[in-house]
Amino acid sequence: MPPILLLRALRPPGSPERAVLAKRFRRSAGALFAGLVFAALTGAPGALAQRSERPPPSYLQLGKPDQNEGRRILEEFRQQGIAGDYYLEFTLDVIPRQGSERILAGRLWGSRNAAGPISRVSVRLETGPAAPEQRLLLQGGASPGLWEWRAGAAATGAPAGVGELFVPVAGTDLTAFELQMPFLYWPEFAYEGLARIHGRPAHQFLLYPPPEVTAHRPELSGVRVYLDTQYTALVEAEMIGEGGRPLRSLSVLDLKKVEGQWIVKSIDIRDEVTRNKTRFEVTAVALNQRFPAAVWNPAQLAEPAPTPTAPALMRVTP
């Protein structure tokens, strides 16, 4: 899922230490997707609005963790990523608690502009290579944006409001909220300290939604994220509701090394209320690309974007 989908390891390429860490991380990395979207934080570090409906921080160590240090960690995290343009092919395996599974094909073009990370996503609405598509353009950063186009619609992408972030993509459990990950930009947060997630140490944060999000999703009281201390990478995110009840979760399941870079290979997006799940799995990747500006133009969403081919496009094996 956009920039959350690509991960740059913080160890030098080829180092034995990084190889060992990557192997361990692959085995134990839990809940997420982006890519990885990265955001600048504004306002006072860790400043919290005094609103009764918002869950209080759950500090993990004796005493309140250093909120300035927490901000530094988040800012370091938002700098991670792959330089240049990239392209992914992926599948969405829709796994309902009851009923039949189905698999949809998708593609993702990613880059970064002056405003922040930007991604273009196309998902087939049905199985088969000739099935109609739903296309999204997601601008991350301090001023995020979302545009959508569907087969048979107008010739240009239509701007979408905050409420559209929570609409399922192609009938799956994936939404633009997971793809864009705007919560990483929310200015109000608490650094809760060091936790252990799936056997690995991680920095734990609780981020609070701004009023425009609360207006559309009043049941969403916060998002708790876990950043791996070794990689400064997102390994789990949990959307929480009233009383700390989990609403949705994202889990990184596996990583893959491509051209010396670590990418997220598979992610689970789970609805914790219905227990339905969608698995996002990368099947092919092309790094170090250069796409025309039209790829990121909402007015051009109805037009197909250029697709890399072999040898630039490399299949990702299990």
PLY file of the C-alpha trace (Angstrom):
ply
format ascii 1.0
element vertex 318
property float x
property float y
property float z
element edge 316
property int vertex1
property int vertex2
end_header
0.00 0.00 0.00
1.73 3.16 -1.24
4.96 4.35 0.29
4.28 1.97 3.12
4.95 -0.75 0.70
8.61 0.06 0.29
11.10 -0.18 3.09
14.72 0.89 3.17
16.82 -1.08 5.66
19.08 1.03 7.81
22.03 -1.35 7.53
24.54 -1.16 4.65
23.77 -3.47 1.72
25.37 -6.86 1.99
26.24 -6.63 5.68
25.88 -9.94 7.55
24.19 -8.08 10.40
21.47 -6.73 8.14
20.91 -10.14 6.59
20.41 -11.70 10.02
18.12 -8.87 11.13
16.09 -9.08 7.95
15.62 -12.82 8.38
14.44 -12.35 11.94
12.20 -9.45 10.97
10.67 -11.43 8.12
9.70 -14.19 10.48
8.28 -12.01 13.18
6.95 -8.82 11.60
3.31 -8.45 12.44
0.46 -6.09 11.80
1.22 -2.91 9.22
0.71 -1.57 4.97
2.80 2.09 2.23
4.55 2.10 2.51
4.61 3.08 4.13
3.18 6.85 3.86
5.35 9.28 5.75
4.32 12.58 7.34
5.71 15.73 8.86
4.35 16.38 12.30
3.30 19.91 13.19
2.53 21.67 16.43
4.06 21.05 19.83
5.67 17.61 20.25
3.15 15.17 21.60
0.58 17.89 22.23
-2.74 16.30 23.18
-6.17 17.82 22.94
-8.09 17.47 26.18
-11.10 15.60 24.84
-12.85 13.07 27.02
-13.67 10.72 24.14
-10.01 10.25 23.30
-8.23 7.33 24.93
-5.44 8.25 27.34
-1.89 7.15 26.51
-0.78 3.80 27.86
2.77 4.50 28.98
4.85 1.34 28.99
7.66 2.35 31.33
7.76 4.08 34.69
7.34 7.77 34.01
6.30 9.59 30.85
8.56 8.88 27.83
10.40 11.80 26.24
7.93 13.25 23.74
10.65 15.16 21.90
12.46 11.87 21.37
9.22 10.40 20.09
8.89 13.19 17.57
12.48 12.63 16.43
11.73 8.93 15.87
8.60 9.72 13.84
10.46 12.26 11.73
13.21 9.74 11.05
10.56 7.22 10.06
8.94 9.55 7.53
12.28 9.97 5.77
12.53 6.25 4.96
11.71 5.04 1.46
13.02 4.28 -1.99
14.47 7.04 -4.13
12.81 7.61 -7.49
9.67 6.16 -9.03
8.60 2.54 -8.53
5.94 0.16 -9.76
4.27 -2.84 -8.10
1.91 -5.53 -9.23
-0.10 -7.17 -6.48
-3.07 -9.34 -5.62
-5.83 -8.76 -3.09
-6.95 -12.04 -1.58
-10.36 -11.38 -0.04
-10.88 -13.81 2.83
-14.30 -13.38 4.46
-15.11 -15.04 7.74
-17.96 -16.73 5.92
-18.32 -17.29 2.20
-15.96 -17.85 -0.69
-12.58 -16.29 -1.19
-11.79 -14.26 -4.30
-8.61 -12.77 -5.68
-8.36 -9.43 -7.47
-5.36 -8.08 -9.38
-3.93 -4.61 -8.86
-1.07 -2.28 -9.79
0.61 0.58 -7.97
2.81 3.43 -9.20
4.67 5.29 -6.45
6.89 8.36 -6.13
7.41 11.50 -4.07
6.78 15.12 -5.03
7.18 18.44 -3.24
4.01 17.79 -1.21
5.02 14.32 -0.06
4.49 10.69 -1.13
2.15 10.12 -4.05
0.66 6.87 -5.34
-1.57 5.79 -8.17
-3.45 2.52 -7.59
-5.53 0.45 -10.03
-7.59 -2.55 -8.89
-9.66 -4.87 -11.06
-13.28 -4.92 -9.88
-13.66 -8.55 -10.91
-11.37 -11.46 -11.64
-9.81 -11.64 -15.09
-7.42 -9.39 -17.06
-10.25 -7.67 -18.96
-12.27 -6.73 -15.86
-13.04 -3.02 -15.33
-10.82 -1.03 -12.99
-11.14 1.31 -10.06
-8.30 3.85 -10.00
-7.15 6.02 -7.12
-4.64 8.83 -6.90
-3.42 9.44 -3.35
-1.35 12.44 -2.34
0.27 12.17 1.05
1.84 14.90 3.14
0.63 17.78 5.27
-2.15 18.50 2.74
-3.34 15.07 1.56
-5.60 14.55 -1.42
-7.63 11.73 -2.95
-9.08 11.32 -6.47
-11.01 8.39 -7.90
-12.00 7.09 -11.33
-14.05 4.03 -12.30
-14.60 2.47 -15.68
-17.54 4.18 -17.39
-17.19 7.37 -15.34
-16.15 10.83 -16.50
-12.94 11.27 -18.42
-11.13 12.78 -15.41
-10.60 11.69 -11.84
-13.08 13.11 -9.34
-11.83 14.62 -6.06
-12.99 12.69 -3.01
-13.65 13.93 0.50
-12.48 12.60 3.86
-15.42 10.23 4.07
-14.30 8.47 0.89
-11.11 7.38 2.66
-13.12 4.73 4.49
-14.99 3.25 1.52
-13.77 -0.29 0.63
-11.70 -0.52 -2.54
-13.27 -2.90 -5.09
-15.39 -4.52 -2.38
-12.38 -5.67 -0.34
-11.37 -4.85 3.24
-8.73 -2.45 1.92
-9.60 1.27 1.94
-7.84 4.43 0.84
-7.23 5.10 4.54
-4.79 2.20 4.62
-3.26 3.19 1.30
-2.75 6.83 2.21
-2.11 6.31 5.94
-2.96 9.92 6.87
-2.69 9.12 10.58
1.08 9.36 10.26
0.57 13.10 9.67
-1.80 13.74 12.57
-0.18 16.42 14.76
-1.59 15.18 18.09
0.16 12.09 19.40
1.66 10.46 22.45
4.90 8.52 22.44
4.07 5.60 24.74
7.54 4.09 24.97
9.14 0.77 24.05
7.00 -2.32 23.51
7.64 -5.82 22.22
5.64 -6.81 19.19
5.95 -10.36 17.89
9.13 -10.81 19.87
10.86 -7.65 18.64
11.32 -4.25 20.32
9.23 -1.44 18.84
8.45 2.20 19.54
4.76 2.56 20.38
2.74 5.66 19.48
-0.88 6.67 19.88
-2.06 9.22 17.30
-5.33 11.15 17.58
-7.62 12.01 14.63
-8.21 15.66 13.70
-11.78 17.09 13.72
-12.33 16.56 10.00
-11.72 12.83 10.41
-13.77 12.56 13.60
-16.68 14.23 11.80
-16.82 11.30 9.36
-15.67 8.53 11.69
-16.69 9.44 15.26
-16.09 5.86 16.37
-12.38 6.16 15.51
-10.68 7.50 18.64
-7.07 6.87 17.67
-4.50 4.82 15.80
-1.75 2.97 17.64
1.37 2.26 15.60
4.52 0.26 16.26
7.85 1.15 14.65
10.58 -1.48 14.67
13.52 -0.05 16.62
16.13 -1.63 14.35
14.60 -0.63 11.02
12.57 2.43 12.04
9.84 0.75 10.01
6.13 0.37 10.62
5.29 -3.22 11.55
1.84 -2.81 13.06
-1.02 -0.34 13.10
-4.29 -0.67 14.97
-7.32 1.57 14.64
-9.05 1.77 18.00
-12.54 2.76 19.06
-14.44 3.40 22.25
-12.85 1.86 25.31
-9.74 0.90 23.37
-11.67 -1.65 21.31
-9.77 -2.57 18.12
-11.66 -1.71 14.92
-9.15 -2.59 12.21
-5.56 -3.74 12.01
-2.78 -3.87 9.45
-0.02 -6.44 9.67
3.23 -6.73 7.76
3.75 -10.44 7.18
6.81 -10.70 4.98
9.63 -8.73 3.33
11.55 -9.28 0.11
14.94 -7.97 -0.98
14.93 -6.52 -4.52
17.97 -4.78 -6.01
19.45 -4.28 -2.58
16.25 -2.76 -1.15
13.78 -4.35 1.23
10.16 -4.11 0.15
7.04 -5.19 1.97
5.85 -8.35 0.23
2.62 -9.19 2.06
0.26 -7.39 4.41
-2.98 -8.38 6.12
-5.79 -5.85 6.51
-8.31 -7.15 9.03
-11.70 -5.87 10.10
-11.61 -6.73 13.81
-15.40 -6.40 14.10
-16.49 -8.70 11.25
-13.22 -10.72 11.29
-13.06 -10.43 7.50
-9.57 -10.10 6.06
-7.87 -9.03 2.84
-4.27 -10.00 2.10
-2.20 -7.67 -0.07
0.65 -9.54 -1.75
3.25 -8.10 -4.13
3.87 -10.31 -7.17
6.20 -8.11 -9.25
8.26 -4.96 -8.77
10.20 -2.44 -10.87
12.44 0.05 -9.05
14.40 3.08 -10.29
11.74 4.06 -12.83
10.95 7.45 -14.33
7.27 8.00 -15.08
5.78 10.96 -16.98
4.05 13.70 -15.00
0.69 12.61 -16.43
0.75 9.54 -14.16
0.21 11.84 -11.16
-2.34 14.13 -12.80
-5.94 13.56 -11.61
-7.19 14.71 -15.01
-5.36 11.75 -16.56
-6.74 8.98 -14.31
-8.95 7.72 -17.12
-5.87 7.16 -19.26
-3.72 4.05 -18.72
-0.36 4.58 -17.03
2.86 3.13 -18.51
3.61 -0.37 -17.26
7.23 -1.55 -16.95
8.12 -4.86 -18.56
10.98 -7.33 -18.18
13.83 -7.06 -17.49
12.94 -3.97 -15.43
9.89 -5.75 -14.03
10.98 -8.57 -11.74
8.67 -11.28 -10.46
8.63 -11.66 -6.68
8.77 -15.29 -5.67
7.76 -16.62 -2.24
0 1
1 2
2 3
3 4
4 5
5 6
6 7
7 8
8 9
9 10
10 11
11 12
12 13
13 14
14 15
15 16
16 17
17 18
18 19
19 20
20 21
21 22
22 23
23 24
24 25
25 26
26 27
27 28
28 29
29 30
30 31
31 32
33 34
34 35
35 36
36 37
37 38
38 39
39 40
40 41
41 42
42 43
43 44
44 45
45 46
46 47
47 48
48 49
49 50
50 51
51 52
52 53
53 54
54 55
55 56
56 57
57 58
58 59
59 60
60 61
61 62
62 63
63 64
64 65
65 66
66 67
67 68
68 69
69 70
70 71
71 72
72 73
73 74
74 75
75 76
76 77
77 78
78 79
79 80
80 81
81 82
82 83
83 84
84 85
85 86
86 87
87 88
88 89
89 90
90 91
91 92
92 93
93 94
94 95
95 96
96 97
97 98
98 99
99 100
100 101
101 102
102 103
103 104
104 105
105 106
106 107
107 108
108 109
109 110
110 111
111 112
112 113
113 114
114 115
115 116
116 117
117 118
118 119
119 120
120 121
121 122
122 123
123 124
124 125
125 126
126 127
127 128
128 129
129 130
130 131
131 132
132 133
133 134
134 135
135 136
136 137
137 138
138 139
139 140
140 141
141 142
142 143
143 144
144 145
145 146
146 147
147 148
148 149
149 150
150 151
151 152
152 153
153 154
154 155
155 156
156 157
157 158
158 159
159 160
160 161
161 162
162 163
163 164
164 165
165 166
166 167
167 168
168 169
169 170
170 171
171 172
172 173
173 174
174 175
175 176
176 177
177 178
178 179
179 180
180 181
181 182
182 183
183 184
184 185
185 186
186 187
187 188
188 189
189 190
190 191
191 192
192 193
193 194
194 195
195 196
196 197
197 198
198 199
199 200
200 201
201 202
202 203
203 204
204 205
205 206
206 207
207 208
208 209
209 210
210 211
211 212
212 213
213 214
214 215
215 216
216 217
217 218
218 219
219 220
220 221
221 222
222 223
223 224
224 225
225 226
226 227
227 228
228 229
229 230
230 231
231 232
232 233
233 234
234 235
235 236
236 237
237 238
238 239
239 240
240 241
241 242
242 243
243 244
244 245
245 246
246 247
247 248
248 249
249 250
250 251
251 252
252 253
253 254
254 255
255 256
256 257
257 258
258 259
259 260
260 261
261 262
262 263
263 264
264 265
265 266
266 267
267 268
268 269
269 270
270 271
271 272
272 273
273 274
274 275
275 276
276 277
277 278
278 279
279 280
280 281
281 282
282 283
283 284
284 285
285 286
286 287
287 288
288 289
289 290
290 291
291 292
292 293
293 294
294 295
295 296
296 297
297 298
298 299
299 300
300 301
301 302
302 303
303 304
304 305
305 306
306 307
307 308
308 309
309 310
310 311
311 312
312 313
313 314
314 315
315 316
316 317
